[in-house]
Amino acid sequence: MSKTLHNLSETHIVGKQTKELIVRAEQCRALQLHQIAHVGIADASPPYQMVRANLSGSYMLACFSGQGRILLDGRWQVCREGMACLAPPHVLHAFHAMPKTRWGFCWVRYEQPAEQQPIITSASPVLVRFEAAPLRAAIMGLYHEVNGTAEPGIIHHWVELIQSYVVRFVQPWHVDDRLWRLWKIVGRKLGESWTVSKLCDEAHYSGEHLRRLCHRQLGRSPMHQVTYLRMQHAAALLESTDNKIEAIATLVGYQNPFVFSNTFKKWIGWRPSEYRRRKSSSGE
């Protein structure tokens, strides 16, 4: 797969050397209780690749062996053994196996209604260390139960276990209180001209400590987190209001609409006008 963001379109190529075990909500109604569309385990190798042009729900992927390449925050990153990534809804999302490398990973894919808040919060990580073995075992247990005895009570327990592992990753209990409060403040004041220095003053951290905390707990830099919050809010405004794009740019901290448009396209996958048109035509 090309490492650029241009010309990416809906794709799901498995290939003969890739094995997938998948449980879908259609065959396991217990998954629907948590708005989970499907869960699965993959042992992937080239030409395995997946592109979702408009991810309609949150997507967690946890790597238990090898490595692959994923598109997050508008850039390609490597997801290695012992790491997990989280993609928010309504973004361009893609990943693929790398040459001469097998990639073992499991995933949980949500399908959230438009009126429902996703499980992701401002404290959710994007790509950080995570022990995938328990989540993999729970998905494997669900797969064998669904395709075997199919005891409803046991299926329910497997699904609850899967959801608990995802929530542990998505809503980490160990987030520093000052960091949590910082992102709540930034979320209310996205139109301000945030800098690392201002973030440090607000949180009462040194610059190095703030950077270290953000990379460990979120997998992104402080200013990348600000951009993430801005783009998510801009996407919500494009969907829910008729505000002009220039006005939305100002509300989320961009005085130059062209810079805002380029940043939005890099992170979300389309220019703001195209994103709004797609949402309008889809009836969402």
N, C-alpha and C positions, 0 to 999 in steps of 0.2 A: 504494500500500500504506500502511496506517496506520502511523504512526511509533511507536505504543505496542507493548508486548510482549504485550498481551492478545489472546487469540483467534487467535493465529497457528497455522495448521495446514498439513499437507503440501500444498505448492503448486509447480507448475512451469508458468508461463504464458509462452509465447514471444512470440506476437503476429506479425502479418503483416510488420511492418517490421524484425524481428530476423532475422539470419542466424547459424546455428551450424554449425560443422564439428566433428564428434565422432568419436573413435576409441574403441571400447569393447573391453574385454578379451575379449569373446565372439568378436570378429573379429580380434583381435591377441593371440595367446597370449603374446607376449613381454612384454606389460604385466603379466601375472600373476606374473612372476619377482620383481617389486617390489611385489606386492599392489596394483597400480594398477587401479581399476575402470574409469576412463575419463579421457581428456584431451580438451581442446577449445579452440576459439576462437570468440568471440562478438562480433558487431557489433550491440549491443542498443539498443533504444529502448522507451519505454512502449508497452504495459503489461507489459513483461518483468519477471518476478519469480520468485523461487525461495525456498521455505521447506522446510527439512528439520528435522522435529521431533526426530529422534534421529540425528544424524550418526554413522554407524557407522565412519567412518575419517577421517583427517586430510584437510583440504581447503585447497589453496593456490590463490589467485586473484591474478593479476598484471595490472595495468591498463596498456595501451599508448596509450590515447587517451580523451579525455572524462573523465567521472566518473560514479560510481554510489554508492549508499548501501548499507552493509553492517551487519549486526548482529554485534558482537563484544564480548566482556567485558560482556554484558548491556546494551549501549547502541548506538544507531545512530551510525555514523561514515561520513564521506565518503572513498571510495577514488578518488584522482585519478591522472591520467597520471603514470607514473614511480613508482608505489607498488605494494606487494603486501601481501596479508593472509594470515593463516594461522589456520584454525579447528581446534581439537583435536577428537578423536572424542567422541561421547556428549554433545553439547551441542545446544541449539537454535541453528540457523544459518539466516540469511536474507540476501538481498540483492535489490535491485531497481534498475531504471533510473530516472533522475530526469526530470521534465518538461522538454521542449524541449532535451534533451541526449542525444546519442548516446554510447554507452559501449562502448569496445573493450577486451576483456580475454581472457586465456587462463587455463586452469585445469588442475589435476591433482588428481584425486579418488582417495583410497586407500580400500581395503576390507580392513581388518585383522582377522584372526581374534581372538577374545576373549583367547586365550592369548599373543598377540604384542604386544610393546611398540610403540607408535606411534613414528614417526620424530621426533616433537616432543620436545624436551628443555626443561629449566628455562631454558636460554639462548635458546630460539627466540623470534623476534619475533612480534608480533601484527599490526602495521600500520606498515611502515617503507618507506623509499625502496628501489626495486629497478628495475633496467633490464630491462624485460620483453621487449625485441626478440629476444634470443637464444633465450629459452624459446619465444616465439611461433614463431620460425623452425623450431625443432626439432619442435614439434607439427605445423606445416604440412608439414614434410618427411615426417613419419610418416604424416600423412593421405594425402598424394599417393602415397606408396609402397604403403600398404595398399590403396588404391583403384586402383592402377595395376599395375606389374610385380609387386609383392609379393615381392621378393627377400628371403628370410629374413635373410641376413647384413646387408643394409642396414637392414631393419626393426630388427634387434637394436641396431645402432649408434645409430639415432634414439632408441630407448627408453632406452639407456644415457645418452645426452646429456641427455634430459629429466630423468631421475633425478638426474644430476649437478647440473643447475641447481637442482633443488628442494633437494637436500642442501646446496648452497652457501648457500641462503637459510635453511633450517631449522636448520642446524648451523654458524653463522658462525664462521670461524676467528679473526676479529678481536675476539672478546669478551675484555674485560680479565680477566686471571686472578683478580684480587681480586673482581670482580663474579661470576664463575663460582663461586668458592669461597663467596661470600656466600649464593647461592641454594642451594648444597648444604647449608650449615649451617641455613638457614631451613627447608629441606625436612625436616631431621631433628628440628627443634624447632618444629613448627607450632603446638603448644599454648601457646607463650610469647606474652606480650603485646608483640608487635612494634610499634615506632614508628619513624618516620624517624630519630629520634635514635639509637635502638638499632642500626638498620641501619648508620648512619654509623660508629658506634663499632666495630662488628664488621668492617666493610670498610676502616676507616681512610680514609674520604672525608669531605669537607665535604658538607653537605646539598645545596648547589647543584650540586656536581660529580656526586653520586649521581643527582640528578634528571635532569641533562643526559645522563648515560650511559644511564640506563634508557630515556629517551624516544628516544634515537638508536638504541640497539641492540635494544630490545624494543618500542617504540611504546606504552609504558604507564608510569605513575608507579611508584615503588618500592612504595607500599602497594597499588596495584592488582596488582603482581606477587605480593605476599604473599597477597592474596585469591585470585588465580588458583591458586597452589600449594595453598592450603587447600581450595578447591572441587574441584580435581582429585583430591586425596587423599580428601576426603569421599566423592566419587562412587565411588572404588575401594573404600572401606570399606563403602558401602551395597551394592555388588555382591557383595563377597567375604566379608562377615561377617554375623552375626545381631545385632550390637551394637545397642542401643537408640539412637535418634536423639539423645537427650540426651547419651549417652556419646560418640558420634561428634562432636557439637558441641564438647564439651570437648576432645577429642583434637586438634581443628584450631583451637583458640584461641577458642571462643565459650562464654562462661559462660551466656549467655541463649539457649535453644533457639529462641525466636521470632525473634530477630535472625538466628541461623544459618539458619533456614528461609527467611526473606525473602531473605537474601543468596544462598542456594543457588538459589532460584527465579529470581532476577534473572540469575545467571550461567549456569545450566544449563538453565533453562526450565521446571522442575517443582519442586514442593516435595519434600523428601527422601523422604517416605513414598510419594508418587506415583512418584518415580524408581525406588525399590526395587521397587514393585509392577509397574511396566512391565518392569523387567529380569527379574523372576521369571517373569512371564507369557510373556515372549519366549523363555525357556529359556536366556538367556545367563548 
